[in-house]
Each structure stands twice: as C-alpha cells, then as structure tokens.
Amino acid sequence: MSAVNGVGANWPCIRGGGARLVESRKDTALDLARCVVEFVFGDVFSWPALDLKSREIATIAARQLRVHINAALNVGCGRTEIAENMIQMAAYAGFPEALDGITAPGEVFAARDGWEST
C-alpha cells in the first residue's frame, strides 16, 4: 500500500504527516519516503505491545523533535510527560543534546497554544 493511499491515515499521531512526507520528497527521495512511512506506520506502529501514546513518548527522544512532540500531544501525552522525557534522555543522549532538544517542546507548545486559541 502506498503511503499516499492511507497507511496510518486513521492514526491521530500523524494526521496526514505520512502523505506530507511523501509529497515533500517526491522530487528527490520518493522511494525512501514511502519506505519510511510504510515501515514505521504500516508495520512497526501496528505491533500490539505498545499503544500509540507509549510509542510517541519514546520516539520524541529521537530526531525530528517537533514532529514527534506534536504527534505525542495528538495521542494524549501531557506537556509534563514530554518535558520529563527530554530530561530522562539527558542520561542517554548527553547534556548538549538534551539542552538543544529542550527548546523544541516550548516552541511546539507555544505554536499549539496559538492554534488552540483561534
């Protein structure tokens, strides 16, 4: 199934993000974008041991912080959980990464506060 044809389309964490990723890479890395979306959202996120909230809180610690912070909020993670996740990762990723990363939640929260108030 193609990512643009609905892989994970009903999952609140991505809200069309898979299709946006594929579209944004159509001129340079279309096959890679499809592979990422189909593997992550078509396979890995379908495994039964973790719910979407658990998957997103774990994924925030990876790269693409703003994308995964928004996704975590979309599936019910709280702001405190997200901030504590960033602190937790300092022990594994190191303090420089944690300090760089801790600005992302504040930016996402501020942007969402603007969206939610309009």
VEXGU-400780 format. One record per residue: residue number from 1; x, y, z of N, C-alpha, C, O in turn. Coordinates in steps of 0.1 Angstrom, whole numbers, padded with zeros to 4 digits. Atoms other than C-alpha are relative to their C-alpha. Example, Ala and Ser with C-alpha at 12.3 -4.5 7.8 and 13.67 -1.06 7.14 Angstrom:
<rs>
[r 1, [0009, -0012, 0000], [0123, -0045, 0078], [0009, 0012, 0000], [0019, 0012, 0007]]
[r 2, [-0009, -0011, 0000], [0137, -0011, 0071], [-0008, 0011, 0008], [-0003, 0022, 0009]]
</rs>
This chain:
<rs>
[r 1, [0008, -0012, 0000], [0000, 0000, 0000], [0009, 0012, 0000], [0019, 0013, 0007]]
[r 2, [-0007, -0012, 0000], [0013, 0034, -0008], [-0003, 0010, 0011], [-0015, 0010, 0016]]
[r 3, [0002, -0009, -0011], [0018, 0060, 0019], [-0011, 0011, -0003], [-0018, 0015, 0005]]
[r 4, [0010, -0011, 0004], [-0003, 0085, -0001], [-0013, -0006, -0001], [-0023, 0001, -0003]]
[r 5, [0013, 0007, 0001], [-0031, 0059, -0002], [-0005, -0004, 0014], [-0013, -0013, 0014]]
[r 6, [0007, 0002, -0013], [-0037, 0058, 0035], [0008, -0008, 0011], [0001, -0011, 0021]]
[r 7, [-0007, 0007, -0011], [-0010, 0040, 0055], [-0001, 0009, 0013], [0004, 0020, 0013]]
[r 8, [0001, -0007, -0013], [-0018, 0051, 0091], [-0008, 0012, -0001], [-0008, 0020, 0008]]
[r 9, [0008, -0013, 0002], [-0042, 0077, 0078], [-0010, 0002, 0012], [-0014, 0013, 0015]]
[r 10, [0009, -0002, -0011], [-0066, 0070, 0107], [0007, 0001, 0014], [0000, 0002, 0024]]
[r 11, [-0007, -0002, -0013], [-0039, 0074, 0134], [0001, 0014, 0003], [0006, 0022, -0005]]
[r 12, [0000, -0015, -0003], [-0042, 0107, 0152], [0014, 0005, 0002], [0016, 0017, 0001]]
[r 13, [-0014, -0006, -0002], [-0004, 0109, 0158], [0005, 0006, -0013], [0013, 0015, -0012]]
[r 14, [-0006, -0005, 0012], [0004, 0115, 0121], [-0008, 0010, -0007], [-0003, 0018, -0015]]
[r 15, [0009, -0010, 0006], [-0026, 0135, 0109], [0004, 0004, -0014], [0006, 0016, -0017]]
[r 16, [-0004, -0003, 0013], [-0016, 0132, 0073], [0014, 0003, -0002], [0019, 0006, -0013]]
[r 17, [-0015, -0003, 0001], [0021, 0136, 0080], [0007, -0009, -0009], [0017, -0005, -0016]]
[r 18, [-0006, 0009, 0010], [0029, 0105, 0060], [-0001, 0004, -0014], [0008, 0004, -0022]]
[r 19, [0002, -0005, 0013], [0014, 0119, 0029], [0008, 0012, -0003], [0013, 0014, -0014]]
[r 20, [-0008, -0012, 0002], [0031, 0152, 0035], [0015, -0003, -0002], [0022, 0003, -0010]]
[r 21, [-0014, 0004, 0002], [0065, 0135, 0039], [0002, -0005, -0014], [0012, -0002, -0021]]
[r 22, [-0002, 0005, 0013], [0060, 0116, 0007], [-0001, 0011, -0011], [0008, 0011, -0020]]
[r 23, [0001, -0011, 0010], [0049, 0147, -0012], [0012, 0009, 0000], [0017, 0013, -0010]]
[r 24, [-0012, -0009, -0001], [0078, 0167, 0001], [0013, -0006, -0005], [0022, 0001, -0008]]
[r 25, [-0012, 0006, 0005], [0103, 0142, -0011], [-0002, -0006, -0014], [0006, -0014, -0019]]
[r 26, [0003, 0007, 0013], [0087, 0133, -0045], [0010, 0003, -0010], [0012, -0005, -0020]]
[r 27, [-0010, -0003, 0011], [0115, 0150, -0065], [0014, -0005, 0003], [0022, -0006, -0005]]
[r 28, [-0014, 0004, -0004], [0145, 0137, -0045], [0001, -0014, 0006], [0010, -0022, 0003]]
[r 29, [-0001, 0013, -0007], [0137, 0106, -0024], [-0013, -0006, 0002], [-0017, -0010, 0013]]
[r 30, [0014, 0005, -0001], [0102, 0094, -0031], [0000, -0014, 0006], [-0008, -0017, 0015]]
[r 31, [0000, 0014, -0005], [0110, 0057, -0026], [0004, -0001, 0015], [-0001, -0009, 0022]]
[r 32, [-0004, 0000, -0014], [0128, 0064, 0007], [-0011, 0005, 0009], [-0014, -0001, 0019]]
[r 33, [0011, -0006, -0008], [0099, 0085, 0020], [-0011, -0011, 0001], [-0017, -0013, 0012]]
[r 34, [0010, 0011, 0000], [0074, 0057, 0010], [0004, -0011, 0009], [-0004, -0016, 0017]]
[r 35, [-0005, 0011, -0009], [0096, 0031, 0027], [-0001, 0003, 0014], [-0005, -0005, 0022]]
[r 36, [0001, -0005, -0014], [0098, 0051, 0059], [-0014, -0001, 0005], [-0017, -0006, 0016]]
[r 37, [0014, -0001, -0004], [0061, 0057, 0061], [-0006, -0014, 0001], [-0013, -0017, 0011]]
[r 38, [0006, 0013, 0001], [0051, 0022, 0051], [0006, -0009, 0011], [-0002, -0017, 0017]]
[r 39, [-0006, 0009, -0010], [0076, 0005, 0075], [-0005, 0005, 0014], [-0010, -0003, 0022]]
[r 40, [0003, -0005, -0013], [0070, 0028, 0105], [-0014, -0001, 0003], [-0019, -0007, 0013]]
[r 41, [0014, -0001, -0003], [0033, 0034, 0103], [-0008, -0012, -0005], [-0018, -0015, 0001]]
[r 42, [0007, 0012, 0005], [0023, 0003, 0083], [0004, -0013, 0008], [-0004, -0022, 0010]]
[r 43, [-0005, 0012, -0007], [0044, -0022, 0103], [0002, 0002, 0015], [-0005, -0003, 0023]]
[r 44, [-0005, -0001, -0014], [0061, -0011, 0135], [-0012, 0005, 0009], [-0014, 0000, 0020]]
[r 45, [0010, -0005, -0008], [0032, 0010, 0148], [-0012, -0009, 0001], [-0021, -0007, 0010]]
[r 46, [0011, 0010, -0001], [0008, -0020, 0142], [0003, -0011, 0010], [-0006, -0018, 0014]]
[r 47, [-0004, 0010, -0010], [0027, -0042, 0167], [-0008, 0002, 0013], [-0010, 0014, 0016]]
[r 48, [0010, -0002, -0011], [0004, -0048, 0197], [0006, 0003, 0014], [-0002, 0007, 0022]]
[r 49, [-0004, -0002, -0014], [0027, -0044, 0228], [-0001, 0014, 0005], [-0003, 0016, 0017]]
[r 50, [0000, -0014, -0004], [0027, -0006, 0229], [-0012, 0007, -0006], [-0015, 0005, -0018]]
[r 51, [0010, -0009, 0006], [-0001, 0019, 0224], [0006, 0012, -0007], [0018, 0014, -0005]]
[r 52, [-0005, -0012, 0007], [0003, 0050, 0203], [0007, 0010, 0009], [0017, 0016, 0006]]
[r 53, [-0005, -0010, -0009], [0009, 0072, 0233], [0014, -0004, 0005], [0024, 0004, 0005]]
[r 54, [-0013, 0005, -0004], [0038, 0050, 0245], [0010, 0001, -0011], [0022, 0004, -0009]]
[r 55, [-0009, 0000, 0012], [0053, 0048, 0210], [0005, 0014, -0002], [0017, 0017, -0005]]
[r 56, [-0004, -0014, 0003], [0053, 0086, 0206], [0008, 0006, 0011], [0018, 0013, 0008]]
[r 57, [-0008, -0006, -0011], [0067, 0094, 0241], [0014, -0006, -0002], [0024, 0001, 0001]]
[r 58, [-0013, 0006, 0002], [0096, 0070, 0232], [0007, 0006, -0012], [0019, 0008, -0012]]
[r 59, [-0005, -0005, 0013], [0100, 0085, 0197], [0005, 0014, 0001], [0013, 0018, -0006]]
[r 60, [-0004, -0014, -0002], [0103, 0121, 0210], [0015, 0000, 0002], [0022, 0010, -0003]]
[r 61, [-0014, 0000, -0003], [0138, 0112, 0221], [0009, -0002, -0012], [0021, 0001, -0012]]
[r 62, [-0008, 0001, 0012], [0149, 0105, 0186], [0001, 0014, -0007], [-0001, 0024, 0000]]
[r 63, [-0001, -0013, 0007], [0153, 0132, 0160], [-0014, 0005, -0004], [-0024, -0001, -0001]]
[r 64, [0013, -0005, 0004], [0126, 0153, 0144], [-0009, 0004, 0012], [-0021, 0000, 0012]]
[r 65, [0007, -0003, -0013], [0116, 0166, 0178], [-0014, 0006, -0002], [-0024, 0002, 0004]]
[r 66, [0012, -0007, 0001], [0089, 0190, 0167], [-0011, -0009, -0005], [-0023, -0008, -0001]]
[r 67, [0010, 0009, 0006], [0071, 0164, 0146], [-0005, -0010, 0010], [-0017, -0012, 0012]]
[r 68, [0004, 0010, -0010], [0071, 0138, 0174], [-0006, 0006, 0012], [-0014, -0001, 0019]]
[r 69, [0007, -0007, -0011], [0062, 0163, 0201], [-0015, 0002, -0004], [-0024, 0000, 0004]]
[r 70, [0014, -0002, 0004], [0031, 0172, 0181], [-0007, -0013, 0000], [-0019, -0013, 0004]]
[r 71, [0007, 0013, 0000], [0023, 0136, 0175], [-0003, -0005, 0014], [-0014, -0011, 0016]]
[r 72, [0002, 0004, -0014], [0027, 0128, 0212], [-0012, 0007, 0006], [-0020, 0002, 0013]]
[r 73, [0011, -0008, -0005], [0003, 0156, 0221], [-0013, -0005, -0007], [-0023, -0005, -0001]]
[r 74, [0012, 0005, 0007], [-0021, 0143, 0194], [-0006, -0013, 0006], [-0018, -0015, 0005]]
[r 75, [0005, 0013, -0005], [-0023, 0109, 0211], [-0002, 0000, 0015], [-0003, -0010, 0021]]
[r 76, [0003, -0001, -0014], [-0027, 0122, 0246], [0011, 0002, 0010], [0009, 0002, 0022]]
[r 77, [-0011, -0003, -0009], [0007, 0128, 0261], [-0001, 0014, 0005], [-0005, 0023, -0002]]
[r 78, [0001, -0013, -0006], [0008, 0156, 0285], [0013, 0008, -0001], [0024, 0002, -0004]]
[r 79, [-0012, -0008, 0002], [0033, 0185, 0284], [0010, -0004, 0011], [0022, -0003, 0008]]
[r 80, [-0010, 0004, -0010], [0049, 0174, 0317], [0007, -0013, -0004], [0019, -0015, -0002]]
[r 81, [-0006, 0012, 0004], [0054, 0139, 0303], [0011, 0002, -0011], [0022, -0004, -0011]]
[r 82, [-0009, -0004, 0011], [0071, 0154, 0272], [0013, 0006, 0006], [0024, 0003, 0002]]
[r 83, [-0012, -0007, -0006], [0094, 0177, 0293], [0008, -0010, 0008], [0020, -0010, 0007]]
[r 84, [-0007, 0010, -0007], [0103, 0148, 0316], [0007, -0010, -0009], [0018, -0015, -0005]]
[r 85, [-0006, 0009, 0010], [0111, 0126, 0286], [0013, 0007, -0004], [0023, 0000, -0006]]
[r 86, [-0012, -0006, 0004], [0136, 0152, 0275], [0011, 0000, 0011], [0023, -0002, 0008]]
[r 87, [-0009, 0000, -0011], [0152, 0153, 0309], [0006, -0015, 0002], [0018, -0017, 0003]]
[r 88, [-0004, 0014, 0000], [0153, 0114, 0310], [0011, -0003, -0010], [0020, -0010, -0007]]
[r 89, [-0010, 0004, 0011], [0172, 0113, 0277], [0013, 0007, 0002], [0023, 0003, -0005]]
[r 90, [-0013, -0006, -0002], [0200, 0135, 0290], [0010, -0010, 0004], [0022, -0009, 0001]]
[r 91, [-0009, 0011, -0005], [0214, 0104, 0307], [0005, -0008, -0012], [0015, -0015, -0011]]
[r 92, [-0003, 0009, 0011], [0215, 0086, 0273], [0006, 0008, -0012], [0015, 0003, -0019]]
[r 93, [-0005, -0008, 0012], [0220, 0113, 0247], [0011, 0010, 0003], [0018, 0015, -0005]]
[r 94, [-0009, -0010, -0005], [0241, 0136, 0268], [-0006, 0014, 0002], [-0016, 0017, -0004]]
[r 95, [0005, -0013, -0004], [0236, 0171, 0282], [-0001, 0009, -0012], [-0010, 0017, -0013]]
[r 96, [0001, -0009, 0011], [0244, 0190, 0250], [-0012, -0002, -0009], [-0019, 0007, -0013]]
[r 97, [0012, 0004, 0007], [0217, 0171, 0231], [-0012, 0004, 0007], [-0022, 0009, 0001]]
[r 98, [0011, -0003, -0008], [0193, 0175, 0259], [-0003, 0015, 0001], [-0014, 0019, 0000]]
[r 99, [0002, -0014, -0001], [0199, 0212, 0262], [-0005, 0006, -0014], [-0013, 0015, -0014]]
[r 100, [0005, -0004, 0014], [0195, 0216, 0224], [-0015, -0004, -0001], [-0023, 0004, -0007]]
[r 101, [0013, 0005, 0002], [0164, 0195, 0225], [-0011, 0006, 0009], [-0023, 0006, 0005]]
[r 102, [0010, -0005, -0009], [0146, 0211, 0254], [-0007, 0013, -0005], [-0018, 0016, 0000]]
[r 103, [0007, -0012, 0005], [0138, 0242, 0234], [-0012, -0004, -0009], [-0021, 0004, -0010]]
[r 104, [0011, 0004, 0009], [0116, 0222, 0210], [-0013, -0001, 0006], [-0023, 0004, 0000]]
[r 105, [0013, 0001, -0006], [0088, 0214, 0234], [-0006, 0014, 0002], [-0018, 0016, 0000]]
[r 106, [0006, -0014, -0002], [0084, 0251, 0243], [-0005, 0006, -0013], [-0015, 0013, -0013]]
[r 107, [0005, -0006, 0013], [0082, 0261, 0207], [-0013, -0007, -0005], [-0021, 0000, -0010]]
[r 108, [0013, 0007, 0004], [0056, 0234, 0199], [-0011, 0004, 0009], [-0022, 0007, 0004]]
[r 109, [0011, -0004, -0009], [0036, 0243, 0230], [-0005, 0014, -0003], [-0017, 0016, -0004]]
[r 110, [0004, -0014, 0003], [0036, 0280, 0221], [-0008, 0000, -0013], [-0018, 0007, -0015]]
[r 111, [0007, 0001, 0013], [0026, 0272, 0185], [-0014, -0006, 0001], [-0024, -0001, -0004]]
[r 112, [0013, 0006, -0002], [-0002, 0249, 0196], [-0009, 0009, 0008], [-0022, 0009, 0006]]
[r 113, [0009, -0009, -0007], [-0015, 0274, 0221], [-0006, 0011, -0009], [-0017, 0015, -0007]]
[r 114, [0006, -0009, 0010], [-0019, 0298, 0192], [-0010, -0006, -0008], [-0020, 0001, -0012]]
[r 115, [0010, 0008, 0008], [-0037, 0272, 0172], [-0013, -0002, 0008], [-0024, 0000, 0002]]
[r 116, [0012, 0004, -0008], [-0060, 0262, 0200], [-0008, 0012, 0005], [-0020, 0010, 0008]]
[r 117, [0008, -0011, -0004], [-0070, 0297, 0209], [-0007, 0007, -0011], [-0015, 0016, -0009]]
[r 118, [0007, -0007, 0012], [-0081, 0307, 0174], [-0012, -0008, -0004], [-0019, -0004, -0014]]
</rs>
